[in-house]
Amino acid sequence: MDCNVAENINILAKFLGTRDIDALNQEELFNRYGIHQVDVMVLFGGSILEGGDVLASGIKNFVAKKYIIVGGAGHTTDTLRQVVHLEYPDIETTDLSEAEIFQKYIKHVYGCMADYLETKSTNCGNNITYLLDLLKENNISFKSIILSQDASMQRRMAAGLKKYVKEDVTIINYATYCAKVLNQDEDLAFEDNIHGMWSINRYVNLLMGEIPRLSDDANGYGPNGKNYIAHVDIPENVMIAFEELKLVFGSETREANPLYASKVIKK
């Protein structure tokens, strides 16, 4: 496998899986933002199991006043159900939403729980709108928020929230993992073991599916396209990496599944 392939995957990963602080603790928050606690921390259920470990560490370190898990059933849900039940047979996951699975997981493994669960959303777009509905319904105002999503979707999640909140709200990204891919015996492998990590192929597919979505053109999710998210600037080196990867993997990027599209309720 060409060494450029691993390098290009890592370029996409670094751009998409953004972390605004180096660790999830009060000291980091204070050093970077001058606060010891954010108003809200949110874990989005599209993440791998490592997301539960990240949320639990946030709870243990008192990084937020309120903790929320968002996620109904979407394109990653069946994988999460299987992974959790396989590793923890005591946790029954059949028919559970992502939020419910992660809640059971952190309670079982870490003895902690989120304050609220949002269990109806099916995609990154209504993850955000349903989260905002939940916050409003429970009279939770916020000026600072930590978002933790699967690293492949982290930047899009933040851009989704940015579309709806005022500029004085501090959005802090903390992707649920940082993966590095390297060449190993003519193949691609992850440098570190990450809890519940995708297969290499699934991971690359998720990463490559994000660039067309983030592109602010007629086909993208930005203001010039479907208008699901705020404008995102994609650096030239990221676009070059994406185009070079298309030559290797083809243009089979993950398509949006209509099954998980937002439903329009007719009145």
Backbone as CSV, one residue per row, in Angstrom:
resi,resn,N_x,N_y,N_z,CA_x,CA_y,CA_z,C_x,C_y,C_z
1,MET,0.866,-1.205,0.000,0.000,0.000,0.000,0.895,1.246,0.000
2,ASP,0.645,2.139,-0.914,1.398,3.379,-1.042,1.362,4.156,0.275
3,CYS,2.550,4.638,0.727,2.625,5.356,2.003,1.779,6.632,1.979
4,ASN,1.580,7.194,0.759,0.744,8.386,0.646,-0.702,8.127,1.056
5,VAL,-1.156,6.890,0.905,-2.540,6.560,1.246,-2.762,6.752,2.741
6,ALA,-1.879,6.180,3.548,-1.987,6.338,5.006,-1.883,7.815,5.382
7,GLU,-0.963,8.505,4.759,-0.765,9.931,5.055,-2.024,10.739,4.716
8,ASN,-2.625,10.434,3.576,-3.841,11.149,3.158,-5.024,10.852,4.067
9,ILE,-5.143,9.605,4.499,-6.206,9.253,5.448,-6.029,10.058,6.731
10,ASN,-4.802,10.161,7.194,-4.526,10.900,8.433,-4.769,12.407,8.285
11,ILE,-4.563,12.930,7.080,-4.866,14.352,6.828,-6.373,14.589,6.969
12,LEU,-7.171,13.707,6.367,-8.629,13.826,6.500,-9.036,13.685,7.958
13,ALA,-8.453,12.691,8.638,-8.825,12.410,10.027,-8.537,13.596,10.935
14,LYS,-7.396,14.228,10.741,-7.023,15.360,11.597,-7.960,16.539,11.376
15,PHE,-8.360,16.759,10.140,-9.267,17.861,9.826,-10.670,17.587,10.375
16,LEU,-11.155,16.366,10.198,-12.540,16.044,10.568,-12.708,15.804,12.063
17,GLY,-11.709,15.162,12.678,-11.837,14.763,14.084,-11.226,15.776,15.028
18,THR,-11.717,16.966,14.979,-11.083,18.066,15.708,-11.283,17.978,17.230
19,ARG,-10.222,18.330,17.955,-10.267,18.489,19.406,-9.709,19.867,19.744
20,ASP,-10.503,20.656,20.450,-10.081,22.017,20.788,-9.296,22.091,22.094
21,ILE,-9.353,21.019,22.873,-8.546,20.923,24.101,-7.813,19.584,24.071
22,ASP,-6.695,19.516,24.759,-5.859,18.314,24.705,-6.360,17.200,25.610
23,ALA,-7.109,17.555,26.637,-7.651,16.557,27.556,-8.964,17.065,28.121
24,LEU,-9.792,16.129,28.572,-11.114,16.492,29.057,-11.078,16.681,30.566
25,ASN,-10.571,17.855,30.983,-10.529,18.153,32.420,-10.653,19.661,32.652
26,GLN,-10.848,20.033,33.911,-11.079,21.433,34.245,-9.851,22.301,33.989
27,GLU,-8.685,21.736,34.190,-7.453,22.513,33.976,-7.323,22.934,32.515
28,GLU,-7.581,21.990,31.608,-7.520,22.296,30.174,-8.557,23.355,29.788
29,LEU,-9.765,23.203,30.333,-10.814,24.181,30.037,-10.413,25.576,30.506
30,PHE,-9.829,25.629,31.677,-9.443,26.935,32.223,-8.293,27.547,31.418
31,ASN,-7.319,26.725,31.069,-6.167,27.221,30.297,-6.586,27.754,28.929
32,ARG,-7.558,27.094,28.325,-7.945,27.451,26.954,-9.087,28.474,26.908
33,TYR,-10.043,28.362,27.841,-11.251,29.189,27.751,-11.533,30.041,28.992
34,GLY,-10.732,29.855,30.046,-10.935,30.652,31.251,-12.139,30.227,32.075
35,ILE,-12.624,28.998,31.838,-13.734,28.458,32.640,-13.345,27.075,33.160
36,HIS,-13.924,26.681,34.283,-13.635,25.350,34.813,-14.682,24.323,34.398
37,GLN,-15.880,24.814,34.083,-16.968,23.936,33.665,-17.746,24.568,32.520
38,VAL,-18.122,23.740,31.540,-19.044,24.227,30.518,-20.465,24.009,31.036
39,ASP,-21.423,24.629,30.384,-22.814,24.455,30.800,-23.332,23.063,30.455
40,VAL,-22.927,22.560,29.279,-23.446,21.276,28.803,-22.343,20.503,28.085
41,MET,-22.306,19.186,28.306,-21.490,18.296,27.478,-22.428,17.293,26.816
42,VAL,-22.214,17.098,25.512,-23.077,16.186,24.749,-22.244,15.106,24.075
43,LEU,-22.664,13.850,24.258,-22.121,12.741,23.476,-23.158,12.370,22.429
44,PHE,-22.733,12.276,21.178,-23.636,11.862,20.109,-23.447,10.382,19.818
45,GLY,-24.569,9.695,19.649,-24.550,8.240,19.596,-23.956,7.619,18.359
46,GLY,-23.612,8.405,17.356,-22.981,7.848,16.166,-21.558,7.387,16.405
47,SER,-21.069,7.595,17.609,-19.675,7.272,17.930,-19.472,5.779,18.165
48,ILE,-18.217,5.358,18.086,-17.825,4.029,18.541,-17.866,4.000,20.072
49,LEU,-17.587,2.836,20.643,-17.719,2.651,22.090,-16.793,3.559,22.898
50,GLU,-15.697,3.945,22.313,-14.773,4.880,22.970,-15.496,6.159,23.407
51,GLY,-16.572,6.495,22.690,-17.353,7.675,23.054,-17.901,7.582,24.464
52,GLY,-18.309,6.391,24.869,-18.791,6.199,26.233,-17.696,6.415,27.252
53,ASP,-16.491,5.971,26.910,-15.341,6.165,27.803,-15.020,7.656,27.945
54,VAL,-15.140,8.380,26.835,-14.884,9.826,26.842,-15.921,10.546,27.704
55,LEU,-17.195,10.213,27.519,-18.241,10.856,28.311,-18.039,10.569,29.805
56,ALA,-17.740,9.325,30.129,-17.529,8.963,31.537,-16.369,9.744,32.141
57,SER,-15.305,9.942,31.359,-14.171,10.716,31.879,-14.572,12.170,32.093
58,GLY,-15.413,12.701,31.206,-15.909,14.062,31.383,-16.736,14.204,32.650
59,ILE,-17.605,13.210,32.901,-18.437,13.221,34.104,-17.563,13.128,35.354
60,LYS,-16.607,12.200,35.332,-15.715,11.998,36.495,-14.871,13.243,36.779
61,ASN,-14.561,13.990,35.709,-13.719,15.189,35.863,-14.530,16.479,36.025
62,PHE,-15.849,16.342,36.141,-16.737,17.491,36.389,-16.553,18.621,35.369
63,VAL,-16.471,18.241,34.081,-16.214,19.274,33.068,-17.467,20.050,32.684
64,ALA,-18.656,19.554,33.073,-19.898,20.223,32.684,-20.907,20.228,33.823
65,LYS,-21.884,21.123,33.689,-22.971,21.173,34.680,-24.056,20.146,34.348
66,LYS,-24.259,19.905,33.046,-25.244,18.916,32.598,-24.625,18.034,31.519
67,TYR,-25.039,16.748,31.523,-24.521,15.784,30.537,-25.688,15.172,29.780
68,ILE,-25.552,15.140,28.459,-26.631,14.651,27.603,-26.076,13.655,26.588
69,ILE,-26.836,12.586,26.341,-26.500,11.664,25.247,-27.602,11.780,24.213
70,VAL,-27.207,11.994,22.962,-28.155,12.179,21.867,-27.994,11.040,20.871
71,GLY,-29.104,10.393,20.525,-29.027,9.384,19.470,-30.171,8.403,19.484
72,GLY,-30.898,8.351,18.381,-31.952,7.359,18.214,-31.393,6.149,17.495
73,ALA,-31.896,5.877,16.301,-31.386,4.770,15.482,-31.009,5.309,14.112
74,GLY,-29.768,5.055,13.713,-29.275,5.534,12.428,-28.348,4.513,11.804
75,HIS,-27.465,4.970,10.931,-26.647,4.031,10.157,-25.574,3.330,10.987
76,THR,-25.271,3.823,12.182,-24.235,3.192,13.016,-24.826,2.355,14.159
77,THR,-26.151,2.354,14.308,-26.772,1.796,15.514,-26.599,0.292,15.647
78,ASP,-26.834,-0.446,14.564,-26.722,-1.909,14.647,-25.314,-2.338,15.043
79,THR,-24.312,-1.636,14.507,-22.928,-1.951,14.866,-22.707,-1.734,16.361
80,LEU,-23.208,-0.625,16.885,-23.058,-0.323,18.316,-23.751,-1.390,19.164
81,ARG,-24.962,-1.776,18.791,-25.691,-2.816,19.531,-24.881,-4.104,19.605
82,GLN,-24.319,-4.509,18.461,-23.568,-5.764,18.406,-22.276,-5.689,19.231
83,VAL,-21.557,-4.593,19.073,-20.271,-4.441,19.765,-20.452,-4.440,21.279
84,VAL,-21.443,-3.692,21.767,-21.663,-3.599,23.211,-22.106,-4.940,23.782
85,HIS,-23.049,-5.592,23.112,-23.567,-6.859,23.646,-22.508,-7.957,23.595
86,LEU,-21.665,-7.915,22.572,-20.591,-8.907,22.452,-19.574,-8.744,23.575
87,GLU,-19.207,-7.493,23.847,-18.194,-7.233,24.875,-18.773,-7.293,26.291
88,TYR,-20.031,-6.902,26.420,-20.698,-6.904,27.737,-22.041,-7.635,27.616
89,PRO,-22.022,-8.980,27.662,-23.256,-9.768,27.471,-24.372,-9.407,28.449
90,ASP,-24.012,-8.827,29.610,-25.033,-8.429,30.583,-25.863,-7.228,30.108
91,ILE,-25.340,-6.502,29.133,-26.070,-5.334,28.627,-26.910,-5.766,27.425
92,GLU,-28.205,-5.785,27.598,-29.121,-6.124,26.507,-29.336,-4.885,25.644
93,THR,-29.077,-5.001,24.350,-29.114,-3.831,23.476,-30.191,-3.910,22.390
94,THR,-30.874,-5.024,22.296,-31.879,-5.204,21.234,-32.896,-4.061,21.248
95,ASP,-33.080,-3.467,20.088,-34.079,-2.408,19.879,-33.832,-1.123,20.673
96,LEU,-32.699,-1.036,21.369,-32.423,0.196,22.123,-31.860,1.277,21.205
97,SER,-32.126,2.532,21.551,-31.527,3.663,20.830,-30.055,3.769,21.221
98,GLU,-29.314,4.540,20.450,-27.891,4.760,20.759,-27.730,5.406,22.132
99,ALA,-28.572,6.388,22.428,-28.476,7.077,23.721,-28.695,6.100,24.875
100,GLU,-29.679,5.225,24.741,-29.963,4.244,25.799,-28.824,3.247,25.970
101,ILE,-28.225,2.849,24.852,-27.097,1.904,24.912,-25.913,2.537,25.648
102,PHE,-25.569,3.763,25.272,-24.444,4.430,25.932,-24.729,4.686,27.411
103,GLN,-25.963,5.020,27.743,-26.322,5.222,29.151,-26.122,3.924,29.941
104,LYS,-26.607,2.810,29.389,-26.430,1.512,30.052,-24.942,1.171,30.187
105,TYR,-24.203,1.489,29.139,-22.766,1.182,29.128,-22.011,1.947,30.215
106,ILE,-22.209,3.273,30.290,-21.430,4.030,31.287,-21.881,3.706,32.713
107,LYS,-23.150,3.349,32.870,-23.623,2.951,34.198,-23.000,1.613,34.603
108,HIS,-22.969,0.674,33.676,-22.434,-0.665,33.929,-20.927,-0.645,34.190
109,VAL,-20.212,0.118,33.376,-18.740,0.088,33.436,-18.173,1.123,34.411
110,TYR,-18.776,2.301,34.463,-18.196,3.399,35.249,-19.051,3.841,36.438
111,GLY,-20.273,3.347,36.515,-21.140,3.740,37.631,-21.597,5.182,37.583
112,CYS,-21.693,5.743,36.366,-22.170,7.123,36.241,-23.240,7.185,35.154
113,MET,-23.973,8.288,35.129,-25.056,8.425,34.156,-25.158,9.849,33.632
114,ALA,-25.666,9.970,32.404,-25.972,11.287,31.849,-27.268,11.793,32.473
115,ASP,-27.461,13.115,32.442,-28.673,13.706,33.017,-29.892,13.548,32.123
116,TYR,-29.665,13.597,30.806,-30.774,13.533,29.856,-30.395,12.668,28.658
117,LEU,-31.408,12.008,28.083,-31.229,11.227,26.857,-32.176,11.756,25.791
118,GLU,-31.678,11.888,24.577,-32.513,12.205,23.425,-32.482,10.956,22.545
119,THR,-33.636,10.334,22.313,-33.652,9.004,21.697,-34.359,8.921,20.344
120,LYS,-34.737,10.057,19.778,-35.532,10.025,18.541,-34.742,10.368,17.277
121,SER,-33.625,11.053,17.421,-32.921,11.543,16.230,-32.280,10.400,15.445
122,THR,-32.158,10.604,14.134,-31.667,9.547,13.249,-30.470,9.951,12.406
123,ASN,-30.094,11.234,12.446,-28.971,11.689,11.629,-28.335,12.925,12.266
124,CYS,-27.207,13.359,11.707,-26.473,14.478,12.310,-27.296,15.754,12.364
125,GLY,-28.171,15.945,11.382,-28.978,17.159,11.351,-29.976,17.212,12.491
126,ASN,-30.790,16.139,12.630,-31.762,16.229,13.718,-31.171,15.845,15.069
127,ASN,-29.951,15.296,15.092,-29.214,15.211,16.363,-29.153,16.597,17.002
128,ILE,-28.843,17.591,16.181,-28.685,18.964,16.674,-30.029,19.602,17.003
129,THR,-30.986,19.525,16.090,-32.267,20.201,16.335,-33.010,19.565,17.506
130,TYR,-32.943,18.239,17.638,-33.610,17.575,18.761,-32.888,17.868,20.075
131,LEU,-31.573,17.997,20.024,-30.815,18.405,21.213,-31.284,19.782,21.678
132,LEU,-31.386,20.710,20.740,-31.812,22.067,21.087,-33.239,22.070,21.637
133,ASP,-34.091,21.222,21.077,-35.455,21.088,21.605,-35.433,20.595,23.056
134,LEU,-34.598,19.582,23.312,-34.494,19.016,24.665,-34.006,20.061,25.661
135,LEU,-33.002,20.836,25.263,-32.472,21.884,26.139,-33.543,22.934,26.449
136,LYS,-34.291,23.302,25.423,-35.347,24.308,25.600,-36.459,23.783,26.509
137,GLU,-36.874,22.530,26.274,-37.950,21.924,27.073,-37.591,21.838,28.553
138,ASN,-36.301,21.673,28.827,-35.849,21.526,30.217,-35.255,22.809,30.790
139,ASN,-35.487,23.924,30.061,-35.027,25.247,30.514,-33.531,25.285,30.815
140,ILE,-32.762,24.635,29.958,-31.303,24.635,30.128,-30.711,25.644,29.138
141,SER,-30.276,26.774,29.663,-29.613,27.761,28.801,-28.122,27.463,28.822
142,PHE,-27.446,27.808,27.743,-26.009,27.505,27.702,-25.248,28.565,26.923
143,LYS,-24.082,28.876,27.438,-23.156,29.763,26.756,-21.887,29.016,26.334
144,SER,-21.757,27.784,26.850,-20.594,26.962,26.493,-21.039,25.511,26.424
145,ILE,-20.517,24.783,25.438,-20.942,23.398,25.226,-19.802,22.579,24.637
146,ILE,-19.615,21.373,25.164,-18.642,20.430,24.604,-19.411,19.429,23.749
147,LEU,-19.002,19.288,22.498,-19.582,18.289,21.613,-18.598,17.147,21.422
148,SER,-19.056,15.907,21.651,-18.226,14.729,21.399,-18.969,13.794,20.460
149,GLN,-18.402,13.628,19.284,-18.999,12.768,18.271,-17.898,11.890,17.691
150,ASP,-18.289,10.862,16.971,-17.300,10.058,16.263,-16.384,10.996,15.484
151,ALA,-15.094,10.709,15.521,-14.116,11.637,14.937,-14.399,11.936,13.463
152,SER,-14.944,10.971,12.739,-15.227,11.205,11.321,-16.286,12.283,11.117
153,MET,-17.196,12.442,12.092,-18.325,13.370,11.941,-18.247,14.596,12.848
154,GLN,-17.145,14.745,13.585,-17.058,15.819,14.585,-17.193,17.215,13.982
155,ARG,-16.475,17.476,12.909,-16.505,18.828,12.336,-17.901,19.165,11.792
156,ARG,-18.547,18.195,11.210,-19.900,18.449,10.689,-20.881,18.702,11.829
157,MET,-20.712,17.977,12.942,-21.614,18.174,14.078,-21.503,19.604,14.603
158,ALA,-20.275,20.096,14.734,-20.073,21.463,15.222,-20.644,22.483,14.238
159,ALA,-20.474,22.223,12.941,-21.021,23.135,11.923,-22.542,23.117,11.946
160,GLY,-23.121,21.969,12.303,-24.570,21.871,12.432,-25.092,22.724,13.570
161,LEU,-24.398,22.677,14.703,-24.815,23.496,15.852,-24.594,24.976,15.574
162,LYS,-23.495,25.279,14.904,-23.140,26.679,14.622,-24.226,27.378,13.800
163,LYS,-24.930,26.628,12.998,-26.015,27.189,12.181,-27.146,27.748,13.048
164,TYR,-27.334,27.169,14.241,-28.511,27.500,15.055,-28.232,28.391,16.261
165,VAL,-26.982,28.472,16.723,-26.728,29.227,17.949,-26.061,30.567,17.642
166,LYS,-26.146,31.473,18.590,-25.549,32.788,18.428,-24.028,32.682,18.543
167,GLU,-23.366,33.710,18.044,-21.903,33.698,18.014,-21.280,33.741,19.401
168,ASP,-22.046,34.189,20.413,-21.464,34.276,21.753,-21.470,32.926,22.482
169,VAL,-21.981,31.882,21.837,-21.928,30.538,22.426,-20.588,29.901,22.067
170,THR,-19.882,29.423,23.090,-18.589,28.771,22.866,-18.811,27.284,22.603
171,ILE,-18.487,26.857,21.379,-18.599,25.445,21.002,-17.212,24.828,21.101
172,ILE,-17.080,23.820,21.956,-15.788,23.160,22.160,-15.861,21.747,21.589
173,ASN,-15.010,21.473,20.622,-14.958,20.149,20.013,-14.068,19.214,20.812
174,TYR,-14.568,18.005,21.039,-13.711,16.968,21.615,-14.111,15.638,20.977
175,ALA,-13.532,15.373,19.807,-13.829,14.131,19.088,-13.551,12.935,19.996
176,THR,-14.351,11.875,19.829,-14.270,10.764,20.782,-13.010,9.912,20.647
177,TYR,-12.243,10.114,19.588,-10.962,9.403,19.472,-10.071,10.126,18.462
178,CYS,-8.799,9.837,18.518,-7.831,10.324,17.525,-7.123,9.094,16.952
179,ALA,-7.459,8.747,15.736,-6.880,7.539,15.127,-5.780,7.916,14.149
180,LYS,-4.723,7.121,14.154,-3.672,7.305,13.169,-3.496,5.990,12.420
181,VAL,-3.479,6.086,11.094,-3.331,4.908,10.240,-1.900,4.858,9.730
182,LEU,-1.349,3.640,9.688,0.001,3.483,9.144,0.062,2.248,8.257
183,ASN,1.151,2.148,7.505,1.362,0.991,6.640,1.979,-0.152,7.439
184,GLN,1.423,-1.337,7.257,1.936,-2.507,7.966,1.840,-3.712,7.039
185,ASP,2.984,-4.231,6.661,3.022,-5.406,5.771,2.144,-5.226,4.530
186,GLU,2.395,-4.153,3.828,1.661,-3.870,2.587,0.166,-3.644,2.791
187,ASP,-0.217,-3.371,4.007,-1.625,-3.113,4.290,-1.746,-1.914,5.225
188,LEU,-2.970,-1.496,5.492,-3.204,-0.385,6.402,-3.610,-0.920,7.767
189,ALA,-3.122,-0.268,8.827,-3.477,-0.677,10.190,-3.540,0.562,11.071
190,PHE,-4.280,0.443,12.191,-4.317,1.537,13.161,-3.092,1.462,14.058
191,GLU,-2.525,2.611,14.357,-1.344,2.661,15.217,-1.668,2.200,16.641
192,ASP,-2.828,2.600,17.144,-3.225,2.246,18.516,-4.541,1.480,18.517
193,ASN,-4.739,0.722,19.589,-6.033,0.083,19.791,-7.008,1.117,20.334
194,ILE,-8.140,1.250,19.685,-9.174,2.189,20.113,-10.435,1.387,20.374
195,HIS,-11.066,1.634,21.494,-12.187,0.827,21.969,-13.364,0.842,20.989
196,GLY,-13.653,-0.330,20.407,-14.795,-0.448,19.491,-14.558,0.148,18.120
197,MET,-13.306,0.309,17.724,-12.974,1.012,16.486,-13.536,0.323,15.250
198,TRP,-13.900,1.161,14.272,-14.361,0.663,12.978,-13.277,-0.175,12.304
199,SER,-13.652,-0.982,11.333,-12.656,-1.596,10.454,-12.020,-0.476,9.640
200,ILE,-10.845,-0.721,9.106,-10.173,0.300,8.286,-11.072,0.744,7.130
201,ASN,-11.677,-0.210,6.452,-12.502,0.135,5.290,-13.690,1.010,5.679
202,ARG,-14.345,0.654,6.781,-15.505,1.441,7.226,-15.048,2.845,7.628
203,TYR,-13.917,2.916,8.301,-13.380,4.201,8.756,-13.069,5.104,7.561
204,VAL,-12.383,4.568,6.568,-12.036,5.354,5.377,-13.316,5.801,4.662
205,ASN,-14.286,4.915,4.593,-15.561,5.226,3.959,-16.276,6.375,4.675
206,LEU,-16.253,6.353,6.010,-16.865,7.430,6.789,-16.143,8.751,6.560
207,LEU,-14.819,8.716,6.595,-14.033,9.931,6.385,-14.314,10.539,5.018
208,MET,-14.274,9.704,3.987,-14.438,10.215,2.631,-15.865,10.697,2.373
209,GLY,-16.825,10.119,3.094,-18.201,10.568,2.948,-18.438,11.962,3.483
210,GLU,-17.540,12.433,4.343,-17.723,13.746,4.968,-17.340,14.910,4.056
211,ILE,-16.360,14.721,3.210,-15.869,15.856,2.408,-16.942,16.386,1.458
212,PRO,-17.655,15.528,0.714,-18.746,16.065,-0.118,-19.835,16.728,0.723
213,ARG,-20.100,16.214,1.921,-21.125,16.805,2.783,-20.705,18.195,3.269
214,LEU,-19.437,18.343,3.628,-18.946,19.615,4.160,-18.711,20.657,3.063
215,SER,-18.583,20.205,1.816,-18.330,21.141,0.711,-19.526,22.072,0.538
216,ASP,-19.247,23.360,0.543,-20.340,24.337,0.450,-20.655,24.622,-1.018
217,ASP,-21.192,23.585,-1.662,-21.595,23.730,-3.061,-23.014,23.175,-3.218
218,ALA,-23.473,23.085,-4.434,-24.865,22.681,-4.688,-25.190,21.304,-4.118
219,ASN,-24.194,20.428,-4.048,-24.434,19.062,-3.567,-24.132,18.875,-2.082
220,GLY,-23.527,19.890,-1.451,-23.104,19.760,-0.059,-24.185,20.163,0.932
221,TYR,-23.811,20.163,2.199,-24.770,20.451,3.273,-24.707,21.903,3.751
222,GLY,-23.804,22.696,3.156,-23.623,24.081,3.581,-24.712,25.015,3.052
223,PRO,-24.585,26.322,3.336,-25.590,27.315,2.922,-25.850,27.336,1.414
224,ASN,-24.847,26.989,0.592,-25.028,26.993,-0.862,-25.605,25.685,-1.396
225,GLY,-25.843,24.738,-0.472,-26.411,23.458,-0.873,-27.697,23.187,-0.132
226,LYS,-27.683,22.154,0.706,-28.910,21.777,1.426,-29.161,22.621,2.675
227,ASN,-28.168,23.424,3.046,-28.309,24.369,4.162,-28.613,23.679,5.500
228,TYR,-27.948,22.548,5.728,-28.079,21.856,7.022,-27.088,22.389,8.050
229,ILE,-25.961,22.936,7.556,-24.867,23.321,8.443,-24.344,24.711,8.073
230,ALA,-23.570,25.297,8.995,-22.894,26.555,8.696,-21.764,26.286,7.692
231,HIS,-21.288,27.337,7.055,-20.198,27.207,6.079,-18.941,26.633,6.738
232,VAL,-18.290,25.724,6.043,-17.021,25.155,6.505,-15.965,25.393,5.430
233,ASP,-14.825,25.937,5.829,-13.693,26.078,4.908,-12.898,24.773,4.896
234,ILE,-12.752,24.185,3.724,-11.960,22.957,3.609,-10.590,23.326,3.046
235,PRO,-9.516,23.127,3.829,-8.167,23.504,3.368,-7.768,22.752,2.094
236,GLU,-6.887,23.370,1.336,-6.470,22.794,0.055,-5.827,21.418,0.233
237,ASN,-5.012,21.268,1.307,-4.329,19.984,1.481,-5.319,18.846,1.783
238,VAL,-6.445,19.197,2.397,-7.484,18.191,2.682,-8.169,17.775,1.386
239,MET,-8.462,18.751,0.519,-9.094,18.428,-0.767,-8.166,17.593,-1.642
240,ILE,-6.877,17.920,-1.611,-5.901,17.140,-2.392,-5.850,15.705,-1.881
241,ALA,-5.812,15.551,-0.555,-5.790,14.210,0.050,-7.040,13.421,-0.352
242,PHE,-8.184,14.090,-0.323,-9.449,13.444,-0.679,-9.432,12.986,-2.141
243,GLU,-8.994,13.864,-3.038,-8.967,13.518,-4.468,-7.995,12.366,-4.735
244,GLU,-6.851,12.365,-4.035,-5.879,11.271,-4.215,-6.437,9.950,-3.684
245,LEU,-7.172,10.006,-2.585,-7.774,8.782,-2.030,-8.860,8.240,-2.958
246,LYS,-9.561,9.127,-3.648,-10.591,8.677,-4.598,-9.971,7.837,-5.713
247,LEU,-8.734,8.137,-6.075,-8.054,7.362,-7.113,-7.777,5.938,-6.645
248,VAL,-7.625,5.767,-5.333,-7.335,4.443,-4.762,-8.619,3.697,-4.407
249,PHE,-9.525,4.391,-3.731,-10.729,3.732,-3.211,-11.959,3.921,-4.097
250,GLY,-11.802,4.710,-5.165,-12.960,4.997,-5.999,-13.818,6.050,-5.337
251,SER,-14.962,6.313,-5.938,-15.806,7.381,-5.393,-16.944,6.806,-4.548
252,GLU,-16.721,5.612,-3.993,-17.756,4.979,-3.169,-17.759,5.543,-1.750
253,THR,-18.075,6.808,-1.649,-18.194,7.403,-0.319,-19.582,7.098,0.231
254,ARG,-19.709,7.161,1.538,-20.976,6.785,2.168,-22.094,7.725,1.743
255,GLU,-23.116,7.151,1.126,-24.285,7.941,0.734,-25.232,8.088,1.925
256,ALA,-25.952,9.184,1.974,-26.960,9.356,3.015,-28.063,8.326,2.797
257,ASN,-28.433,7.643,3.866,-29.465,6.623,3.778,-30.840,7.280,3.973
258,PRO,-31.724,7.198,2.954,-33.033,7.857,3.075,-33.859,7.340,4.251
259,LEU,-33.545,6.120,4.709,-34.255,5.543,5.850,-34.106,6.412,7.092
260,TYR,-32.949,7.101,7.199,-32.665,7.891,8.396,-32.798,9.392,8.155
261,ALA,-33.480,9.745,7.070,-33.718,11.175,6.802,-34.698,11.723,7.817
262,SER,-34.611,13.030,8.039,-35.565,13.669,8.952,-36.971,13.540,8.387
263,LYS,-37.877,13.172,9.248,-39.266,13.002,8.814,-40.014,14.345,8.930
264,VAL,-40.762,14.681,7.897,-41.590,15.880,7.941,-42.973,15.461,8.427
265,ILE,-43.388,16.021,9.538,-44.688,15.690,10.097,-45.727,16.637,9.516
266,LYS,-46.685,16.078,8.795,-47.730,16.913,8.199,-48.818,17.213,9.226
267,LYS,-49.172,18.453,9.302,-50.206,18.851,10.271,-51.562,18.967,9.571
